[in-house]
Amino acid sequence: MALCCLRDPEALRIFKTSRLRLVDQLRRQRVGVRASSGNFPSMAAQTGLGKEPGKVQIYPDKTREISNYWRDKYEKDAKKYWDIFYKRNENRFFKDRHYLDKEWGKYFNSMFQGIDAGSAIADSGSVSVQHRRTVLEVGCGTGNTVFPLTAQYPDLFVYACDFSPRAVDLVKAHEDFTESRVKAFVCDATSDSLVETISPASVDVVTLVFMLSAVGPDKMPAVVRNVKSVLKPGGHILLRDYAVGDLAQERLMTKDQMISENFYVRGDGTRAYYFSEEGLKKLFADEGLECKEMVVHNRQLENRARKIKMDRRWIQSVFYLPEERMPTAGIESQVARVSAPQKSPTISESGHVRSSAESASACPENGTSHEATEALVSKDLHEEELIVDLSEGAAADLFGGPPSPEPFEVVVGKHTVHALCLNAENQHTFAATGFMLWESALALATLLAVNPSFLRGKTILEVGCGSIGLCSLIASLAAEKVFATDGDSGTMDLLRENLHLNEENFPVQKIAPHKLYWGHADETAALKASNGNRGFDLIIGSDVTYVEAAVPLLFETARSLLRETSPGAQQPQFLLCHRIRGVSESEILSAAAAHGFRVEGLWTSDGYVAGEVDRRRRSNIELLFKEGLEDIATKHNSLRLLLLTPSS
């Protein structure tokens, strides 16, 4: 049993075509409330959104913030998500930042003032160590800041660090990389001490370009302290990052992707914080760094090819570490905000557009605020000579856009299922829970695949089948007929696409997809009519018992859809596979009994048996399924199989 990305080119082409047809439908799913059951949402969305009469709301009320489980997961796996990002995009995503010299050239140039060129050159022809000027780039990515600097300043030495090993490898693989000019190393600036690699108080300039926003707000002070430890007295920190009110933030605010105030997770699992001027000043002031410049850019960028306009906001700041003899007046007294009036953008003959608005801050000794700079309007957003980092605009489109299902192959025994589904990390961004494959469905499908006699000749109903319908596909290999049902329209649309993708490997003509809300009499009757007004021999479901209010409706619906028992005939059965989450086992069994079911079998993957009754129930499952249970017990923790039959 395995889940892997699809590699066959023709199959991938078919997947991409199918995905395009689904994008608009899936985007509509994001408007609803987000499904969640404790820390782990389940696969089925069955009883509706509580907006229509006669339907029960099984989703919790919409909240602005993601759950604690996802918040902790994104923090713990931050390095993994960025590593995946660089694996996917390598050095193609962000463009080289050639605006650095124009924006901050005076700080780079000032490092070399007072150095005699003749005395600075060592015998080897390179700049001697005592005269070498150094820059530290924290969060170097693939070197989009590093290599423009080394090209512009031949006598500069750059330390480049990133906590993504893949990003550092890409820097070292760059055609302009040389160890005499650049030292690239892996470092998590929130926890790894920079002085282990760089001498204390030895760096002239530190650059933080769209780096600090990727760090959780609670860890930002640690980054600033770490950077300060290697900065020379009088040295500067040059920062550019996202500002509150940016278009990307506005998009993320509508998608239940907020981790905390001004802190969001993008569709690919990476995170972004949006800074206010006051918050950024305080962050550095608390660590003894003074603000020298601060500008909030507010510009409307236009992509003429795509006919879209983007209101982008970013903050650009310069902080410095005062020398001991310098006064350390409070930051609030040193920095004053000056806001430029709102103006419509004007395009010059050279093809440049002036900003619609900028706010600027400067220290009193500077005397003036920054003038509005220019940003190029590019047809493809990939021009190189840009003051605005338009690659960040492209990033907003990619990161802020809704994640769409990706092509996978699900291998169950000797069978391969092609599937469009979501990665688990993106599940929180959709209202329904059926757009991804859950563990219990994999386990149940494995069990059915190696026990075809349990299915042979039966008419089967799967409740909460999700968008893949994995168990329905496996069941179709032996069953007479399979009805695959789910309560979410978008899930059912994707299910039909996935059935189409598996026409060559499975008898999908035996599978009938139907939308079914539990407890909804009209839909229950319509489904039964589709089966010739006969009940079903077997009902199966995986991860469908996680919402307390929905469990009674599940058993009510299942009992009404099972065929009637007859003397001498095998009893109809209801088989569930799940983990206990949200609803206790005693509550599940009580609801089942209240709606006319009795427990025939109960098996747990951890082998726990409480008494004689549990031993008998476990034995019944083991007699029914001769193969597969040992494999499930090995690969899945705390998984349960519950076999029910009508009590009368």
N, C-alpha and C positions, 0 to 999 in steps of 0.2 A: 504494500500500500504506500503510495507516494504521491506528492503534489509537486509539479515542476512547471517551469515556464515553457511555453510552446516554442519549438525551434524550426519546425518545418516551414519553409518559405511560403508554399501555396496555402497551407492551413492558416498561417499567420495573415496572409492577405484576406482570406475569407473572414477571419476574426475581426480584422480592422474594418472591413465593410460593414459587418454586423454592428460593431461598436458605434460607428457613425450614425446608424439608424436609431440608436438607442439614446444618444446623448441628450436630446431635448426631453425625452421621457424621464430619464434619470435625474436631470436637473430639477424637474418638478417634484421629485421625491424629497428634495432637500427643504422644501417649504414647510413640511409637516413637522410635528414634534419628533424628537430623537428617542429611539427605543433604547432602553437600558434596563437591565435587571441586576441590581447590585453592581458588582465589578465586571461581570461577564455577560453581555447581552446574548440572547439565544437566537436561533435561526428563524423561527416562524413569527410572522406578524399576522395574527389570525382574526382578531375581533374588531378591527377598525380603529379609527382615530377618535371615536367618541363624538363625532360631529353630525352623524346621521341618526335618525330615530331608530331605536331598536338595536343599536350596536354599542358594545361596551368599550370604553377607552382603556386599553391595556398599557399604553405608554404613560410615563410620568409627565407631569406638566413641563412645558419647555423651560429650560434654564439657559442662562447665558454662558455658563461655564461647563467645561467637560468634567467628567467624573474624576474622583481622586485616583482611581485605578489608572486611567489614561494619563493623568497629569504626572504620576510617578513613573509610568512607563516611558513617556517621552523624555523625562529627565534622565532616567537610567540608560536609555538607548540612544541618547543624543549623538554620540560618536558614530553609532551604527547607521543612523539615518543619513548623516552627512557623508559617510563612506559610500553608502549606496548611491547618493546623489552624484558623487564624483565618479563612481563606477559607470553610471548611466551616461553622464554628460562629458566626462573627462575634462578637457580644457576648451570645450566648444561653447560653453554657456555664457560665462562672463567675458566681457571684452577688456583688453588692456586699458588701464586708466591713464591715458595720456594727458588728462587735465591736471595732474598732480603738480607739474612744474608751474603752470599758470596760477593755480590756486595757492600753492604753498612754496613756490620757488624761493622766496626770500629766506625761509627757514633752512632749506637745504643749502642754499648758497652761503648763508652766514656761518655754516660749520667750517668753511674753508678760508674765511677771512682771517688775516694775520698769520697764515702759514706761508713760509717762504718756499716757493716751488722747488728750488734747488736743494734745500736742506731736507725737504720732505721725501725726496726720491732715494730709495735704498739702492744698494749695489745691484740688486736683481732687476732694477728698473721699475719696481712697483712702489707704492706709497709705504713708507716705513711704519711699523706698528705704533710708534709713539705719536705719529702725525695722522694716523688713519682715523677717519670719521665714520661713525657707525650709525646705522638705522636698524631698528627692530620692527619687523612687520608681524603683528600678532593676528592670527587668522589669515595666513597668507593664501589660502586656497591653492590655485594652480599657478600663482605667480603673476597675477594681473597688475599688482602694484610693484612687485620686486623688480621685474625685468625692464619696465619703463624707467625706473629709477637708475638702475645700473647702466642703462644705455645713455641716459641724460648726464649722469655724473660718473665719469670714468674712475675717479679716485674714491668712490664710496664703497664701503663694505656693508653688506646687509645680512642680518640674522632674520631668518624666515621660519616661523613655526605655525603649526596647525595641529589640532587634535585628531584630524583624519589622516591615518597613515597613507591612504591612497592619494590624498592631495599632496602630501610631502613627496611621495614617489613621482608624481607628475611634475613637480617643480624640478626635481633632480634629473628628470628625463628631458627637460626643456633644452632646446638647441643652444640657448645662451647661458646655460648654467655652467659655472666653473667654481670649484671650491676655493679658489683664491679671491673670489668676489662675494660668494654667497654661502652661508652655512644654513642648510635646511634641516630642521629636526622636528620630531613629533613632541608636542607638549600640550597638555590640557591646562590652560592658563588659570582655570579656577582652582586647581589642586596641585599641579606640578610646579615646583619652584624654578623660576627662570635662572636664578643664580647658580644652579647646578650646571648650566651650559654657558652662561654669560657672566662676566665679572661684575660685581656690584658697582653701581655708579659709573658705568663705562659707556653708556649709549647716549648719543646726542639727540636723536629724534626717534620717537615711537609712533607708528601709524596704526590706527584702528579704523579700518575702512569696512563698513558694514559687517563688523565682527561682534561688537558688544551686544548688538540686538539679538544675537543667537544664544545669548547666555540668560539663564533665569535671573530675575531681578535680585533674588536673595544672594546670588553668587557674584554679582557685579562688583561689590566692594573688594572681594578677594582678587579679582582681576586687576583692579586699579592698584591695589597694594603690591601685587606681584610685579607689575610694570614699573611702579615707582622704585622698586628695589634695585633695578638695573639702570635707572635714568640718572644722568649726571645732574648735579645742581645747576640750575639755569637751562636744563634741557627741556624739550617741548614734546607734547603729545598731540598729534594731529588726528582728528576724529571726523569721520563722516558717517551718518547713519540715518535710519528712518525717523521721521517726525510724526507726532500725533496729527491725525487728520489726513494722512496719506491715503490715496485711492485704495491701495492694497488693504489697509486697515479697515476701511469702510466695507470692502467686500467680505473680509473675514468676520466682521461684526454680525453679518446676516446669516452666518452658517454654523452657529453653535461650535465655534472653534476657539473660544476664548479660554485660556488657561488661568489668567488673572487679569487685573486691570492693565490694559495696554499691551498684554502679552498673549500671543496667539500661536496656534499650531497650523501649519500649512497642510495641504493635502498629501504631501509626501512625507510627513512626519517631522520635518525641520521646523524650527520655531523662529518667531520674529517679535521683538519688542519695539514699541513706538515711543520715542522720547519726547518729553516736554522740556522746554528750556530750563525751567526751575528745577526739575528733577535731575537733569544732567549736571547742572552747576553744583547742586548739593552733593551729588555722588562723588565728584572730584574734590570739592572743598572739604568734605569730611576726611579725606585722606591727605590733606595738606597741599593740594595742587590748586593753583590759581587760574582763573579764566582770563585769557588774553583776548580772544575773539570768539564770537558766537553768531552765526547767521542761520536763520531758518529760511530756506528757499521754498517758494511756492510757485510752481510753474505748470502750465498746461502744455503737454507734449502731444503732438499729432502724428499718427501713423496714417499717411495719406493712402497707402496701398490698401489698408484695411478699413479706412474711413472711420477711425475712432480717435477720440481725444481722451487724454489721461491727465488728471490733476494729481501731480506728484508733489510730495513735501518731504524734504530731508533736512537734517540739521548738520551744520558744519562748524566745528569748534577747534580752538587751539588752547591747550592748557600747558602750564609750565611749572617746574619745580623751583621755587625761589632758592637762591643761594643764601647762606646763613646771614650775610650782611644786609640782605634785602628785607624791607618791611613786609610783614605778612598781614596786611589789612584784610578785613573780612570780604568775602566774595560779593556779598550783596552791595557793599559800598563801592566796589570796583566796576561792577557791570550794570549798564543801563540799557534798557531795550528801546530800540528805535524801529518803528514800523513804517514801511513804505506804503503809500496809498495804492489801492487796487487800480490796475490799468488793464485794458484789453491788450492782448499780445499783438505786436506789429511785426510783419515780415519784411526784412530789408531786401535790397536787390541781391545781396550775397547769399540769400537763402537762410538767414538766421532769424530766430524769433526771440524777442525779449520776454522776460518773465512777466507773468500776470501780477505777481506780488512777491515781495521779499520782506522779511523782518530781519533786522541785524542788531547785534550787540557788540559793543567794543569797550575796552577799558578806557578810563579817562585819559591816560597818557597817550593813547592813540589819537584821540581828538576827533575822529570821524568814524562814521559807520561805513559799512561796505557799500559800494555802488552795485547796482544790478548788473550781473554778468549775463552773457548770452548763451543760449542753448540751440543747437542745430536741430531743425526739424528734418528727420530722415524718413525716406519712404519705407525702408525695411528695418529701421531701428538698429542697424549694425554699422553705422559710420564710425570711424575710429577717432577723428579729431573732435571729440565732444567734451564740453565742460560738464554737462549732465551725463551721469552714467546711465545711458539708456538701457544697458543690459539689466539694470535693476527694474526698469519698466517691463521688460520682457519677463523678468522673474515674477513680477506681480501677476502677470497673465498666467504663467505656468503654475505658480504656487497657490495663487488665490482661486484658480478655477476649480470646478468640482472634479474630484477624481472619478475616472470612468473605469468600468470593468476591464480587466486585463486578461489576455489569453493564458490559459493554463491547461496542462494535462493532468488528470487525476488517474492514477494507476491503482486499480483494485484487483489484486491477484493477477490474472492473465488478461484482464479487461482494461482498456484505456478509454477514458471519457474526456472529450474536449469540452472546455468550459470557459465562458466569460464570467468572471466574478471579481469582487473587490478583495484587495489585501485586507487582512484583519486590522491593520493600523488605520485604515480609512473608514471602518465601519461606523464610527461615531458621527460621521458627516452626513449620514442618511437617516431618514425617518424609519424606514422599515429595516428589519434585521435579516432579510432573506437574500441580500446581495452578495453574501460570502458563504464559504463552506465551513461548517462547524465540525468540531471533533467527533461529536456523537454520530453525525451522519456518515463520516468515514468509517467509524467502527461498525455501525449497523450494516452499511453496504458490504463491508468485508465479511460479516457473518452470513448475509444472504447469498453472497457470491459462492461461498464454499458449501452451502446447504440448499441446493436447488430443489430438493425433494420437499422442503418446507413450503415452497411457493408453487409447485407444479400444479397446473390446472385450476388455480384459484383466481377469483376476481378480487383484486387488491385495491385498497384506497390508501394513499399516503396523505396524511395531514401535515401541514407545515413543510411542504416539500422544498421551499426555497427556490432560488433562481436556477439552480443546477438540476434539481430533481435526481440526485445521484442514486438514492435508494430506488426510485421508480425505474430508472434506467436499468439497474442491476436486476430488479424484480421482473422486468419485461422479458428477460432471457428465458424464464421458466413459467411465468404466470400466463393465464389465459387473457386477462385484460388488466390494465393498471390505470387508475384515475389519480392524477397528481394534482393536489389542491393547495392553495395558499390564500391568505386573506388580503394580500396587497396587490394592487393592479400592476404596479411597476415591476414587482417581482415576477408576476405571471408573464408579462411581456418579454422579460429577459429569459424566462424558462422556455418560451416558445422558440426563441432564437437558439438556445442551447440544444433543444431537441433537434432542430434543423441541422445543427452542426454535427450531430451524432447519427445521422440517418444511415451511414454506411456501416457502422459497427454495431448498431442496436436496432431491434424491431420497433422503432418509435411509433409505427402505425398502431401498435397495441397500447400506446399511452395517450390518454385523453386528459389534457389540462383543463381544470375548472377552478374558478374563483369561489372560495367558500369562507364565509364568516361563521364562526362557531356560534350556535344559539340563534341563528337567523333562519326562521322556519321556511321562508320562501326559497332561499338558496339551498337549504338542505333538501327540500322537496324537488327542486330542479335537478340537483345532482343525482338523486335517487331515480328520477324519471329517465335520466341519461343512461342508467343501467337497467332499463326495462322495468322500473319500479321494483327491482329486486334489491335485497340487501347485499352487503359485501361479505366475502368469506374471511377476509383478513384486513385489518387496519393497522398501519404502521406509522410511527412518528418518532422523530429524534429532536431532542431539545425543545419540547413544546410545553413544558410544565413549569415555567419560570415566573409566571405572573399569577398571583393568587386569585384575582377576580376572574381570570380566564379559564382556570382549571375546571371549575364546575361546568362551564359551557362546553369545554372540550369533551368531557365525559357524557354530557347530555347529548351532544351531537353524534358522538361515536356510537352510543347505544342505539340511537334511532336509525343509524345507517348500517349496522350489522344485520345480517340475515337472521331470520328466526330459526331457532333450534328445532330439530326434528328427531324423533326417536331413531336410534341406530346410526345417525349421521354424526360426522365430526362436528364439534361445536365451533362456531365462529370465534375468532380470536382478535385481541387488540394487543399489539406488541409495542412497547415504548423503550427507547434507549435515551438515557439522559444522565446528567450530573445533578445532584441536589444543589440548587441555588435559587434563592428567592422564596421558594415554597418547600416546606419540610416534607419528608417522606410520609409522616403520619397524616399530614393534611392531604397529600395526594391520594393515599389509600382510603381515607375517609370520604373524599369526594367521589372516588370510584365506587365505593360501596353504596353511597347515597344515590347513585344513578344506575344501580342494577348490575354492578360488576363484582366478581370475586377474584381473588389472587390465585392463579395457578402456578406461577413461577416467579421467583425473585432471585437475581444473581448479581453479585457485586464483583468488580475486577480485583478488589483487594482481598477477596476470599473470606470476608468477615461473616460468621454464622453465630447468631445469638442463642439459638436453641433448636429443638426438634422441628418446630414449624419451619424455621429458616432453612434447616438442612433439607427438608422435604421439598420446599420451593426451589432451592438451588438444584437439587437433583432433577427436578422436572425440566429445568432449562437445559441441563447437561444431557438429558435423554433426548431432548428435542433437537439440539444442535450438536451433532457429533464432531464437527470440525469448527475451528476458528476461535473458540473461547480462550484457549491458552494464549493465542496470539494477541487477543484483545487485552487480556490480563497483563501481558508483558509490556504493551505499548501505551496503555491508558490507565491513569490513576482515577480511582473513585468513580468509575463508570458503572451504571446500573442498567440491567435489563429487567423489565417488568412485563409479565405476560398475564393478561386478564381475559376472562370469559364471562358471558352473561350468567347471572346468578339464578335466573329462572327462564 
